Amino acid sequence: MRNKETKIDQVITNTLRICIIFLFFIKVAQSDFEHIHYLLTTFLFTFYNQLLLKWFHFQFNCFIHNLILIYIFLSQVLGRTFNFYMIISYWDIFLHTIAGILFYFLGKEIIHHLNHHTINKFFLIFFSICFSIAMGTLWEILEFTYDWIFIKNTQEARGLVGRDALIDTMSDLIVLCMGTFFSAIIDLLLKKRKIKLQQIN
């Protein structure tokens, strides 16, 4: 099972790398040097799990690893390089929903790594929910801080100012919470199903 997961992980990772390289040459051919750095940084980021293992002797499991890579690809490559944020009106909402799912399972993976003892499943779900919402809130704070320090408006590119920008921020947090609670419900149902199967066997 582990070998199968590793092979799937390698296929997904290498597919994303090939796509990034292909898109890089397209941008070079178009002389679009403004967005090339997004492709380069995303390509380098695909090696982050190997660096974690080398420097901290820790790796995310295949599911988390692939989810992070796919999220970065959707956000940086499609979102910024190919302007999906402007082309598809709900792209930002979609990514924040995915972020809720990602942060939930990321929190769960981190607490598993830090604590090797048996953990109460309800505490684990509660912690993962809190971690996800905290990370989403921190992201919005960092975005606000960046705008305040450099006198910018990261939302202005999408034509959002004033009340519209505030609504956008709150919408981001709401859909992130929705993604988080959706993940928690699915996680809880899977745990119950696993317990029932163990009882049957």
C-alpha positions as CSV (number, residue, x, y, z in Angstrom):
1,M,0.0,0.0,0.0
2,R,2.8,2.3,0.9
3,N,4.7,1.6,-2.3
4,K,1.5,2.3,-4.3
5,E,1.1,5.7,-2.5
6,T,4.7,6.5,-3.2
7,K,4.3,5.8,-6.9
8,I,1.1,7.9,-7.1
9,D,3.0,10.7,-5.3
10,Q,5.9,10.5,-7.8
11,V,3.5,10.5,-10.8
12,I,1.6,13.6,-9.5
13,T,4.8,15.5,-8.6
14,N,6.6,14.7,-11.9
15,T,3.5,15.6,-13.9
16,L,3.3,19.0,-12.2
17,R,7.0,19.5,-12.9
18,I,6.6,18.7,-16.6
19,C,3.6,21.0,-16.8
20,I,5.6,23.8,-15.2
21,I,8.6,23.3,-17.5
22,F,6.3,23.3,-20.6
23,L,4.5,26.4,-19.4
24,F,7.9,28.1,-18.7
25,F,8.9,27.7,-22.3
26,I,5.6,29.0,-23.5
27,K,6.1,32.1,-21.5
28,V,9.6,32.5,-22.7
29,A,8.4,32.2,-26.3
30,Q,5.8,34.9,-25.6
31,S,8.5,37.1,-24.0
32,D,6.3,37.2,-20.9
33,F,9.2,37.6,-18.4
34,E,7.0,39.3,-15.8
35,H,5.4,36.0,-14.7
36,I,8.4,33.6,-15.2
37,H,9.5,33.9,-11.6
38,Y,6.2,32.4,-10.4
39,L,6.9,29.3,-12.5
40,L,10.5,29.1,-11.3
41,T,9.6,29.4,-7.6
42,T,6.8,26.9,-8.0
43,F,9.1,24.4,-9.7
44,L,11.7,24.7,-6.9
45,F,8.9,24.3,-4.4
46,T,8.1,20.9,-5.7
47,F,11.3,19.7,-4.0
48,Y,10.2,20.9,-0.5
49,N,9.4,17.5,0.9
50,Q,12.9,16.2,0.1
51,L,14.4,19.3,1.8
52,L,12.2,18.7,4.9
53,L,13.5,15.2,5.1
54,K,17.1,16.3,4.7
55,W,17.1,19.2,7.1
56,F,14.5,18.2,9.7
57,H,14.1,14.4,9.2
58,F,10.4,14.9,8.6
59,Q,8.2,14.5,5.6
60,F,4.5,15.1,5.0
61,N,2.5,12.1,3.9
62,C,1.6,11.6,0.3
63,F,-1.9,13.1,0.6
64,I,-0.7,16.3,2.3
65,H,2.3,16.6,0.0
66,N,0.2,16.3,-3.2
67,L,-2.5,18.6,-1.9
68,I,0.1,21.3,-1.1
69,L,1.7,21.0,-4.6
70,I,-1.6,21.1,-6.4
71,Y,-2.7,24.1,-4.3
72,I,0.5,26.0,-5.1
73,F,0.1,25.1,-8.8
74,L,-3.5,26.3,-8.9
75,S,-2.6,29.5,-7.0
76,Q,0.8,30.6,-8.5
77,V,0.8,29.0,-11.9
78,L,-2.8,29.2,-13.0
79,G,-3.9,32.0,-10.7
80,R,-1.1,34.5,-11.1
81,T,0.9,33.4,-14.2
82,F,-2.2,32.8,-16.4
83,N,-4.4,35.3,-14.6
84,F,-7.2,32.8,-13.5
85,Y,-8.1,35.3,-10.7
86,M,-9.4,37.7,-13.3
87,I,-10.6,35.1,-15.9
88,I,-12.7,33.0,-13.4
89,S,-14.5,35.2,-10.9
90,Y,-14.8,32.4,-8.3
91,W,-11.2,31.3,-8.5
92,D,-10.1,33.0,-5.3
93,I,-13.2,31.5,-3.4
94,F,-12.3,28.1,-4.8
95,L,-8.7,28.3,-3.6
96,H,-9.7,29.5,-0.1
97,T,-12.0,26.5,0.1
98,I,-9.2,24.2,-0.9
99,A,-7.0,26.0,1.7
100,G,-9.5,25.1,4.4
101,I,-9.1,21.5,3.5
102,L,-5.4,21.7,3.2
103,F,-4.9,23.5,6.6
104,Y,-7.2,21.0,8.4
105,F,-5.2,18.0,7.3
106,L,-1.9,19.9,7.7
107,G,-2.8,20.6,11.4
108,K,-3.7,16.9,11.9
109,E,-0.4,15.8,10.3
110,I,1.7,18.2,12.5
111,I,0.1,17.1,15.8
112,H,0.6,13.4,14.8
113,H,4.3,14.2,14.2
114,L,4.7,16.0,17.5
115,N,2.8,13.5,19.6
116,H,3.4,9.8,18.9
117,H,1.0,8.7,21.7
118,T,-2.7,7.8,21.2
119,I,-4.7,11.0,20.8
120,N,-8.4,11.4,21.4
121,K,-10.0,11.6,18.0
122,F,-12.3,14.5,19.0
123,F,-9.4,16.5,20.3
124,L,-7.5,15.9,17.1
125,I,-10.4,17.1,15.0
126,F,-10.9,20.1,17.3
127,F,-7.2,21.0,17.1
128,S,-7.2,20.6,13.3
129,I,-10.2,22.9,12.9
130,C,-8.7,25.6,15.2
131,F,-5.3,25.3,13.3
132,S,-7.0,25.7,9.9
133,I,-9.0,28.8,10.9
134,A,-6.0,30.3,12.7
135,M,-3.8,29.8,9.6
136,G,-6.5,31.3,7.3
137,T,-6.8,34.3,9.6
138,L,-3.0,34.7,9.8
139,W,-2.9,34.7,6.0
140,E,-5.4,37.6,5.8
141,I,-3.4,39.5,8.5
142,L,-0.2,39.0,6.5
143,E,-1.9,40.2,3.4
144,F,-3.2,43.3,5.2
145,T,0.3,43.9,6.8
146,Y,1.9,43.7,3.3
147,D,-0.6,46.2,1.9
148,W,-0.1,48.6,4.9
149,I,3.7,48.5,4.9
150,F,4.2,48.8,1.1
151,I,1.1,51.1,0.6
152,K,-0.5,48.6,-1.8
153,N,-3.9,47.0,-2.3
154,T,-3.5,43.3,-3.3
155,Q,-7.2,43.2,-4.0
156,E,-7.2,46.3,-6.2
157,A,-6.0,44.2,-9.2
158,R,-9.5,42.5,-9.1
159,G,-11.2,45.9,-8.9
160,L,-12.0,45.6,-5.2
161,V,-11.8,48.6,-2.9
162,G,-13.5,49.8,0.3
163,R,-16.6,47.7,1.3
164,D,-16.1,45.3,-1.6
165,A,-12.5,44.5,-0.4
166,L,-13.9,43.9,3.1
167,I,-16.6,41.6,1.8
168,D,-14.0,39.7,-0.2
169,T,-11.8,39.2,2.9
170,M,-14.7,38.0,4.9
171,S,-15.9,35.7,2.1
172,D,-12.4,34.2,2.0
173,L,-12.5,33.4,5.7
174,I,-16.1,32.0,5.5
175,V,-15.3,29.6,2.6
176,L,-12.1,28.6,4.3
177,C,-14.2,27.7,7.4
178,M,-16.6,25.8,5.1
179,G,-13.7,23.8,3.7
180,T,-12.4,23.1,7.2
181,F,-15.7,21.9,8.6
182,F,-16.3,19.8,5.4
183,S,-12.9,18.1,6.0
184,A,-13.7,17.5,9.7
185,I,-17.1,15.9,8.9
186,I,-15.5,13.6,6.2
187,D,-12.7,12.8,8.6
188,L,-15.1,11.9,11.4
189,L,-17.2,9.7,9.0
190,L,-14.1,7.9,7.8
191,K,-13.0,7.2,11.4
192,K,-16.4,5.8,12.2
193,R,-16.4,3.6,9.1
194,K,-12.9,2.3,10.0
195,I,-14.0,1.5,13.6
196,K,-17.1,-0.5,12.2
197,L,-14.9,-2.4,9.8
198,Q,-12.5,-3.3,12.6
199,Q,-15.4,-4.5,14.7
200,I,-16.7,-6.7,11.8
201,N,-13.3,-8.2,11.2
